Amino acid sequence: MGWVTGIAVYFVVWWTVLFAVLPWGSHAPEEPEPGMAAGAPAKPRIGLKFLVTTGVAAVVWLIIYFIVTSGLISFRT
């Protein structure tokens, strides 16, 4: 796997993991402010979710990298 392919795979994995992590710990406020969407989270904590996403995506990318480079799955034949 080349470095460009590795970055592309990491980018796709990161976005996929982000959409899996976004709902974690999200709760609607008890009394939403006027003009606020009913389903908007009270405390989104997006920075923490980005950090968790980065870590989980790195682990998933490493697993993919080792599978591809070990030859368990060959994309050449």
Secondary structure as UniProt FT lines:
FT   HELIX           3..21
FT   TURN            22..25
FT   TURN            34..35
FT   TURN            38..39
FT   HELIX           46..70
//
